[in-house]
């Protein structure tokens, strides 16, 4: 007998623990960081689409005659190509899986070839084979069959590129299915067709559906083979990807972006459904492909609702950033409304005002729960109604203006206010600019903190009612206002989102500084006797004042909420938890000011937002993945710690302050030295 003894079999618990420790070995930091960069490579292009999307004209682009023709043709050709793939691919997959013959490896290689072949090359091959002077096209042309530059040619090109996804998926399922069931059916007298229809197909049905969905999604997005073999004829072969290409190459990139987002939404719904289905199969969870696709569709519907909300709000704002900000605020409000009935009795009617409530009614991935078709139809109807209202407003407003614009009589503009107080005091001017955003962000952050206190109180009350009279009841009953440690522990788990929200506020203000510099709005201030360093520090001082204000008001709101609800908290630690957020917000702002010296406002904001996501990922997923402490220290959240539990850690706080000071100093140096036009 070779090999060492099994620690479990020998009963050595120490050896078993060592084996388990090796199994839980921490992943190395370098591959994880590289993986994060790789994920950003996929995420940033999608973010670029969302950033540049012309939301104010999105519905007009989608409802144009040309877009409607392209969308309708895409659906017809992709579904037809999927039907062709099913008719031809399923028998091919069965032969490959069940029949031994010479040349099977060659046939499999030919089947896989379209997946690795450049689509344009595939279209060229189809043209040389099936064109009017092609190998097979010449005899077909004699009998009146013309495939190139026709709708049938587009279907054939899509089927050629997409069918391998179906064939390989079904073949793999047939190879791994239990053939003994088929043999048992034959011994009972069933014919080959009956066995295939009643035994084989039910065994591979999930894989067949998954392959068909993959095939359809690939056919829907096909471009190269279609344009080479079928051409780009409007209303005949111009599918949605070709239409996007034409608009992007022409003078209407906005339409290309909007239609790209449509394809992205469809792909996302299919991908989410397939990933959920694959995860369920791997975990031996009995979830059907229909349920996972329903989940993806439900996700796409709620996204469509908030997209329609953004489209509607865009009719009242002159900049897309304002519409996006208001939409994000409404999303937060709707999430809170959905939570109301879970913590406050008899408030279901409040939650029903939120679209998120109807999204949560469908839980197709939860066994035995299913999905609510009525709720999904309601989300669809809501998105259509909101989009319709947005279109109605759009056609009635001035191009380049906003709806309900107040018409003012022309007046002679005064001279530039060179002696105005706002130009003499950059700090006061900065305060005036940041005042309204500070009000709204204070309402959001302080309101969230107070709401979390109420959630803790309601949670403890529900636990008390559940454990009344049990052995644990005495310990739990200390909560609800009497046990400071219990209340603090629960609330600390929820307060980790407060610094993230304050840092998000800092991102918006860093974006505003970068946009002002990029658009030349600082030139009039710099034309007065103001030093560049004074301008930057004045604006940063105004941002610091706003950050301190938000933190102090959050502290006051949390204290009042805890007093009203009877939640006992450690006052010193509460002060530490709220005021320790200030250095984090200033660190993010300083990094934004530093990056604005080289990057545009859009790229600057994108990088800072991505940095926040990386920090959040490291701090809240890293410990669960057993990352080394050196990796966790790369996140700013690490130095925030858990002040509601442990108070202020001066050394960690000093790291954040020093990092913010260094970033601000470097940003100031760059701003003073750079050409303001760069």
Buried (B, 14 or more C-beta within 10 A) or exposed (E): EEEEEEBEEEEBEEBBEEBEEEEEEEBEBEEBBEEBEEBBEEEBEEBBBEBEBBBBBBBBBBEBEBBEBBBEBBBBBBBBBBBBBBEBBBEBBBBBBBEEEEEEEEEBEEBEEBBEBEBBEBBBBBBBEBBBEBEEBEEBBEEEEBBBBBBBBBBBBBBBBBBBBBBBBBBBBBEEBEBEEBEEBEEEEBEEEEBBEEBBEEBBEBBBBBBBBBBBBBBBBBBBBBBBBBBBBBEBBBBBBBBBBBBBEEEBBBBBBBBBBBBBBBBBBBBBBBEBBEEBBEEEEEBBBBBBBBBBBBBBBBBBBBBBBBBBBBBBBEEBBBBBBBBBBBBBBBEBBBBBBBBBEEBEEBBEEBBBBBBBBBBBBEEEEEBBEEBBEBBBEBBEEBBEBBBEBBEEBEEEEBBEEEEEEEEEEEEEEEEEEBBBBBBBBBBEBBEEBBBEBBBBBBBBBBBBBBBBBBBBBEBBEEBEEEEEBEEBBBBBBEBBEBBBBBBBBBBBBBBBBBBBBBBBBBBBBBBBBBEEEBEEBBEBEBEBEEBBBBBBBBBBBBBBBBBBBBBEBBBEBBEEBEBBBBEEBBBBBBBBBBBBBBBBBBBBBBBBBEBBBBBBBBBBBBBBBBBBBBBEEBEEEEBEEEBBEBBBBBBBBBBBBEBBBEEBBEBBBEBBBEBBEBBBEBBEEBEEEE
